[in-house]
Amino acid sequence: MGNKLDILHDYQETVAKIAELDDVCMRISNSKRGRHLLSAYDEKKRDVEEEREQLEIILEAMNAAED
C-alpha cells in the first residue's frame, strides 16, 4: 500500500477521470453516430467509480488511524 499522499493523488485522479468520462458520455449521447460507444464509456466510468470508492475507504481508514 502506498503512502497517504500517493493514495490521495490517485483518488484525485479518479475524480478527474470520472468528470472526463461524464463529459465524453454526454457528448456521445448527444450524437447519433456515437450511441453504440456509450455503453463502453459507461462501463469505464463504473470501473473508475469503483476504484475511487476503494481509495476513499483507504483514505478514511488512514485518517481514522491518525486520530
N, CA, C and O atoms as a Tinker XYZ file with bonds, in Angstrom:
   268  protein
     1  N      0.851000   -1.173000    0.000000    73     2
     2  CA     0.000000    0.000000    0.000000    64     1     3
     3  C      0.895000    1.235000    0.000000    63     2     4     5
     4  O      1.913000    1.269000    0.692000    81     3
     5  N      0.522000    2.228000   -0.762000    73     3     6
     6  CA     1.295000    3.450000   -0.843000    64     5     7
     7  C      1.051000    4.341000    0.357000    63     6     8     9
     8  O      0.244000    4.034000    1.234000    81     7
     9  N      1.758000    5.436000    0.375000    73     7    10
    10  CA     1.532000    6.360000    1.481000    64     9    11
    11  C      0.284000    7.191000    1.213000    63    10    12    13
    12  O     -0.292000    7.152000    0.126000    81    11
    13  N     -0.114000    7.934000    2.220000    73    11    14
    14  CA    -1.366000    8.682000    2.144000    64    13    15
    15  C     -1.373000    9.674000    0.987000    63    14    16    17
    16  O     -2.388000    9.815000    0.304000    81    15
    17  N     -0.266000   10.360000    0.759000    73    15    18
    18  CA    -0.223000   11.342000   -0.331000    64    17    19
    19  C     -0.372000   10.671000   -1.694000    63    18    20    21
    20  O     -1.027000   11.214000   -2.584000    81    19
    21  N      0.228000    9.498000   -1.864000    73    19    22
    22  CA     0.077000    8.759000   -3.123000    64    21    23
    23  C     -1.373000    8.347000   -3.336000    63    22    24    25
    24  O     -1.911000    8.470000   -4.436000    81    23
    25  N     -1.996000    7.859000   -2.273000    73    23    26
    26  CA    -3.387000    7.422000   -2.372000    64    25    27
    27  C     -4.298000    8.613000   -2.626000    63    26    28    29
    28  O     -5.228000    8.523000   -3.428000    81    27
    29  N     -4.041000    9.722000   -1.952000    73    27    30
    30  CA    -4.830000   10.933000   -2.179000    64    29    31
    31  C     -4.686000   11.406000   -3.620000    63    30    32    33
    32  O     -5.665000   11.816000   -4.243000    81    31
    33  N     -3.474000   11.349000   -4.147000    73    31    34
    34  CA    -3.234000   11.725000   -5.541000    64    33    35
    35  C     -4.011000   10.804000   -6.487000    63    34    36    37
    36  O     -4.646000   11.276000   -7.430000    81    35
    37  N     -3.962000    9.505000   -6.237000    73    35    38
    38  CA    -4.711000    8.548000   -7.059000    64    37    39
    39  C     -6.206000    8.823000   -6.985000    63    38    40    41
    40  O     -6.907000    8.749000   -7.994000    81    39
    41  N     -6.693000    9.142000   -5.789000    73    39    42
    42  CA    -8.106000    9.457000   -5.601000    64    41    43
    43  C     -8.488000   10.682000   -6.432000    63    42    44    45
    44  O     -9.510000   10.677000   -7.118000    81    43
    45  N     -7.669000   11.722000   -6.368000    73    43    46
    46  CA    -7.948000   12.941000   -7.133000    64    45    47
    47  C     -7.929000   12.663000   -8.634000    63    46    48    49
    48  O     -8.713000   13.242000   -9.386000    81    47
    49  N     -7.044000   11.787000   -9.061000    73    47    50
    50  CA    -7.009000   11.414000  -10.479000    64    49    51
    51  C     -8.287000   10.690000  -10.886000    63    50    52    53
    52  O     -8.795000   10.909000  -11.986000    81    51
    53  N     -8.815000    9.828000  -10.011000    73    51    54
    54  CA   -10.053000    9.123000  -10.357000    64    53    55
    55  C    -11.222000   10.089000  -10.436000    63    54    56    57
    56  O    -12.094000    9.935000  -11.292000    81    55
    57  N    -11.252000   11.083000   -9.556000    73    55    58
    58  CA   -12.318000   12.092000   -9.599000    64    57    59
    59  C    -12.259000   12.852000  -10.925000    63    58    60    61
    60  O    -13.292000   13.087000  -11.552000    81    59
    61  N    -11.065000   13.231000  -11.347000    73    59    62
    62  CA   -10.902000   13.938000  -12.622000    64    61    63
    63  C    -11.286000   13.040000  -13.795000    63    62    64    65
    64  O    -11.912000   13.502000  -14.749000    81    63
    65  N    -10.916000   11.762000  -13.729000    73    63    66
    66  CA   -11.238000   10.824000  -14.810000    64    65    67
    67  C    -12.748000   10.637000  -14.924000    63    66    68    69
    68  O    -13.280000   10.558000  -16.032000    81    67
    69  N    -13.443000   10.564000  -13.789000    73    67    70
    70  CA   -14.901000   10.436000  -13.809000    64    69    71
    71  C    -15.526000   11.652000  -14.476000    63    70    72    73
    72  O    -16.446000   11.508000  -15.282000    81    71
    73  N    -15.044000   12.841000  -14.154000    73    71    74
    74  CA   -15.566000   14.060000  -14.782000    64    73    75
    75  C    -15.326000   14.032000  -16.286000    63    74    76    77
    76  O    -16.196000   14.417000  -17.067000    81    75
    77  N    -14.148000   13.577000  -16.687000    73    75    78
    78  CA   -13.823000   13.473000  -18.113000    64    77    79
    79  C    -14.741000   12.466000  -18.809000    63    78    80    81
    80  O    -15.245000   12.733000  -19.900000    81    79
    81  N    -14.955000   11.316000  -18.182000    73    79    82
    82  CA   -15.829000   10.301000  -18.773000    64    81    83
    83  C    -17.274000   10.782000  -18.828000    63    82    84    85
    84  O    -17.991000   10.475000  -19.780000    81    83
    85  N    -17.710000   11.535000  -17.813000    73    83    86
    86  CA   -19.052000   12.125000  -17.850000    64    85    87
    87  C    -19.205000   13.031000  -19.061000    63    86    88    89
    88  O    -20.223000   12.994000  -19.753000    81    87
    89  N    -18.178000   13.849000  -19.312000    73    87    90
    90  CA   -18.210000   14.766000  -20.446000    64    89    91
    91  C    -18.271000   13.997000  -21.765000    63    90    92    93
    92  O    -19.057000   14.335000  -22.650000    81    91
    93  N    -17.445000   12.969000  -21.889000    73    91    94
    94  CA   -17.440000   12.157000  -23.115000    64    93    95
    95  C    -18.799000   11.490000  -23.307000    63    94    96    97
    96  O    -19.341000   11.485000  -24.412000    81    95
    97  N    -19.343000   10.932000  -22.239000    73    95    98
    98  CA   -20.646000   10.266000  -22.332000    64    97    99
    99  C    -21.737000   11.244000  -22.752000    63    98   100   101
   100  O    -22.622000   10.898000  -23.535000    81    99
   101  N    -21.669000   12.460000  -22.230000    73    99   102
   102  CA   -22.661000   13.476000  -22.592000    64   101   103
   103  C    -22.572000   13.799000  -24.080000    63   102   104   105
   104  O    -23.590000   13.889000  -24.765000    81   103
   105  N    -21.346000   13.973000  -24.575000    73   103   106
   106  CA   -21.178000   14.284000  -26.000000    64   105   107
   107  C    -21.604000   13.114000  -26.878000    63   106   108   109
   108  O    -22.219000   13.313000  -27.926000    81   107
   109  N    -21.283000   11.908000  -26.459000    73   107   110
   110  CA   -21.658000   10.721000  -27.240000    64   109   111
   111  C    -23.170000   10.572000  -27.276000    63   110   112   113
   112  O    -23.744000   10.285000  -28.326000    81   111
   113  N    -23.814000   10.763000  -26.137000    73   111   114
   114  CA   -25.268000   10.569000  -26.095000    64   113   115
   115  C    -26.000000   11.608000  -26.926000    63   114   116   117
   116  O    -27.134000   11.383000  -27.351000    81   115
   117  N    -25.354000   12.751000  -27.160000    73   115   118
   118  CA   -25.968000   13.798000  -27.970000    64   117   119
   119  C    -25.702000   13.628000  -29.464000    63   118   120   121
   120  O    -26.186000   14.417000  -30.275000    81   119
   121  N    -24.933000   12.602000  -29.828000    73   119   122
   122  CA   -24.678000   12.377000  -31.247000    64   121   123
   123  C    -25.352000   11.087000  -31.696000    63   122   124   125
   124  O    -25.476000   10.138000  -30.922000    81   123
   125  N    -25.778000   11.062000  -32.927000    73   123   126
   126  CA   -26.450000    9.877000  -33.457000    64   125   127
   127  C    -25.452000    8.765000  -33.741000    63   126   128   129
   128  O    -25.774000    7.589000  -33.572000    81   127
   129  N    -24.255000    9.116000  -34.165000    73   127   130
   130  CA   -23.265000    8.109000  -34.560000    64   129   131
   131  C    -22.618000    7.415000  -33.376000    63   130   132   133
   132  O    -22.180000    6.271000  -33.499000    81   131
   133  N    -22.549000    8.078000  -32.234000    73   131   134
   134  CA   -21.762000    7.542000  -31.134000    64   133   135
   135  C    -22.519000    6.774000  -30.075000    63   134   136   137
   136  O    -21.934000    6.382000  -29.065000    81   135
   137  N    -23.788000    6.551000  -30.277000    73   135   138
   138  CA   -24.578000    5.895000  -29.232000    64   137   139
   139  C    -24.074000    4.504000  -28.885000    63   138   140   141
   140  O    -24.171000    4.087000  -27.730000    81   139
   141  N    -23.537000    3.774000  -29.860000    73   139   142
   142  CA   -23.051000    2.418000  -29.576000    64   141   143
   143  C    -21.804000    2.436000  -28.693000    63   142   144   145
   144  O    -21.494000    1.435000  -28.045000    81   143
   145  N    -21.087000    3.560000  -28.659000    73   143   146
   146  CA   -19.910000    3.686000  -27.797000    64   145   147
   147  C    -20.275000    4.007000  -26.350000    63   146   148   149
   148  O    -19.464000    3.833000  -25.441000    81   147
   149  N    -21.484000    4.471000  -26.153000    73   147   150
   150  CA   -21.895000    4.934000  -24.833000    64   149   151
   151  C    -21.786000    3.845000  -23.776000    63   150   152   153
   152  O    -21.345000    4.116000  -22.659000    81   151
   153  N    -22.174000    2.634000  -24.101000    73   151   154
   154  CA   -22.112000    1.569000  -23.095000    64   153   155
   155  C    -20.673000    1.272000  -22.693000    63   154   156   157
   156  O    -20.414000    0.971000  -21.528000    81   155
   157  N    -19.734000    1.351000  -23.628000    73   155   158
   158  CA   -18.325000    1.115000  -23.306000    64   157   159
   159  C    -17.803000    2.193000  -22.357000    63   158   160   161
   160  O    -17.089000    1.885000  -21.403000    81   159
   161  N    -18.150000    3.440000  -22.610000    73   159   162
   162  CA   -17.703000    4.518000  -21.730000    64   161   163
   163  C    -18.406000    4.456000  -20.379000    63   162   164   165
   164  O    -17.807000    4.781000  -19.354000    81   163
   165  N    -19.666000    4.043000  -20.370000    73   163   166
   166  CA   -20.365000    3.867000  -19.098000    64   165   167
   167  C    -19.671000    2.808000  -18.246000    63   166   168   169
   168  O    -19.539000    2.969000  -17.033000    81   167
   169  N    -19.231000    1.733000  -18.879000    73   167   170
   170  CA   -18.527000    0.677000  -18.152000    64   169   171
   171  C    -17.195000    1.190000  -17.601000    63   170   172   173
   172  O    -16.838000    0.900000  -16.459000    81   171
   173  N    -16.464000    1.954000  -18.418000    73   171   174
   174  CA   -15.206000    2.543000  -17.941000    64   173   175
   175  C    -15.463000    3.438000  -16.735000    63   174   176   177
   176  O    -14.715000    3.410000  -15.758000    81   175
   177  N    -16.525000    4.230000  -16.813000    73   175   178
   178  CA   -16.854000    5.138000  -15.720000    64   177   179
   179  C    -17.176000    4.353000  -14.453000    63   178   180   181
   180  O    -16.734000    4.728000  -13.367000    81   179
   181  N    -17.937000    3.274000  -14.577000    73   179   182
   182  CA   -18.257000    2.453000  -13.404000    64   181   183
   183  C    -16.987000    1.878000  -12.775000    63   182   184   185
   184  O    -16.854000    1.840000  -11.551000    81   183
   185  N    -16.060000    1.433000  -13.617000    73   183   186
   186  CA   -14.790000    0.893000  -13.110000    64   185   187
   187  C    -14.009000    1.951000  -12.329000    63   186   188   189
   188  O    -13.468000    1.672000  -11.259000    81   187
   189  N    -13.957000    3.162000  -12.874000    73   187   190
   190  CA   -13.221000    4.239000  -12.206000    64   189   191
   191  C    -13.938000    4.647000  -10.919000    63   190   192   193
   192  O    -13.287000    4.965000   -9.924000    81   191
   193  N    -15.269000    4.640000  -10.931000    73   191   194
   194  CA   -16.015000    4.962000   -9.715000    64   193   195
   195  C    -15.740000    3.931000   -8.621000    63   194   196   197
   196  O    -15.608000    4.287000   -7.450000    81   195
   197  N    -15.655000    2.660000   -8.997000    73   195   198
   198  CA   -15.325000    1.617000   -8.024000    64   197   199
   199  C    -13.930000    1.839000   -7.446000    63   198   200   201
   200  O    -13.716000    1.683000   -6.244000    81   199
   201  N    -12.986000    2.202000   -8.308000    73   199   202
   202  CA   -11.626000    2.481000   -7.842000    64   201   203
   203  C    -11.623000    3.664000   -6.875000    63   202   204   205
   204  O    -10.950000    3.635000   -5.845000    81   203
   205  N    -12.382000    4.700000   -7.219000    73   203   206
   206  CA   -12.475000    5.875000   -6.348000    64   205   207
   207  C    -13.044000    5.495000   -4.983000    63   206   208   209
   208  O    -12.554000    5.956000   -3.953000    81   207
   209  N    -14.079000    4.655000   -4.977000    73   207   210
   210  CA   -14.681000    4.233000   -3.717000    64   209   211
   211  C    -13.685000    3.460000   -2.860000    63   210   212   213
   212  O    -13.631000    3.649000   -1.645000    81   211
   213  N    -12.897000    2.586000   -3.491000    73   211   214
   214  CA   -11.885000    1.831000   -2.748000    64   213   215
   215  C    -10.830000    2.766000   -2.157000    63   214   216   217
   216  O    -10.417000    2.603000   -1.008000    81   215
   217  N    -10.401000    3.741000   -2.949000    73   215   218
   218  CA    -9.412000    4.703000   -2.460000    64   217   219
   219  C     -9.981000    5.555000   -1.330000    63   218   220   221
   220  O     -9.273000    5.895000   -0.382000    81   219
   221  N    -11.253000    5.892000   -1.435000    73   219   222
   222  CA   -11.900000    6.677000   -0.388000    64   221   223
   223  C    -11.932000    5.887000    0.924000    63   222   224   225
   224  O    -11.693000    6.447000    1.994000    81   223
   225  N    -12.226000    4.599000    0.842000    73   223   226
   226  CA   -12.236000    3.740000    2.031000    64   225   227
   227  C    -10.849000    3.704000    2.671000    63   226   228   229
   228  O    -10.713000    3.808000    3.891000    81   227
   229  N     -9.827000    3.558000    1.838000    73   227   230
   230  CA    -8.453000    3.518000    2.351000    64   229   231
   231  C     -8.093000    4.841000    3.017000    63   230   232   233
   232  O     -7.509000    4.856000    4.101000    81   231
   233  N     -8.443000    5.959000    2.366000    73   231   234
   234  CA    -8.136000    7.273000    2.945000    64   233   235
   235  C     -8.857000    7.478000    4.274000    63   234   236   237
   236  O     -8.279000    8.013000    5.220000    81   235
   237  N    -10.118000    7.054000    4.348000    73   235   238
   238  CA   -10.865000    7.186000    5.596000    64   237   239
   239  C    -10.220000    6.356000    6.699000    63   238   240   241
   240  O    -10.130000    6.804000    7.842000    81   239
   241  N     -9.772000    5.153000    6.364000    73   239   242
   242  CA    -9.108000    4.299000    7.353000    64   241   243
   243  C     -7.795000    4.928000    7.812000    63   242   244   245
   244  O     -7.462000    4.887000    8.996000    81   243
   245  N     -7.060000    5.502000    6.880000    73   243   246
   246  CA    -5.795000    6.156000    7.242000    64   245   247
   247  C     -6.049000    7.362000    8.143000    63   246   248   249
   248  O     -5.319000    7.589000    9.108000    81   247
   249  N     -7.084000    8.130000    7.825000    73   247   250
   250  CA    -7.422000    9.289000    8.654000    64   249   251
   251  C     -7.840000    8.847000   10.050000    63   250   252   253
   252  O     -7.460000    9.472000   11.040000    81   251
   253  N     -8.614000    7.780000   10.132000    73   251   254
   254  CA    -9.049000    7.270000   11.432000    64   253   255
   255  C     -7.856000    6.771000   12.246000    63   254   256   257
   256  O     -7.814000    6.943000   13.464000    81   255
   257  N     -6.896000    6.158000   11.575000    73   255   258
   258  CA    -5.710000    5.647000   12.269000    64   257   259
   259  C     -4.840000    6.783000   12.798000    63   258   260   261
   260  O     -4.145000    6.624000   13.802000    81   259
   261  N     -4.880000    7.927000   12.121000    73   259   262
   262  CA    -4.088000    9.080000   12.560000    64   261   263
   263  C     -4.687000    9.740000   13.795000    63   262   264   265
   264  O     -3.975000   10.354000   14.590000    81   263
   265  N     -6.004000    9.608000   13.949000    73   263   266
   266  CA    -6.688000   10.270000   15.081000    64   265   267
   267  C     -6.438000    9.593000   16.384000    63   266   268
   268  O     -6.944000   10.034000   17.416000    81   267
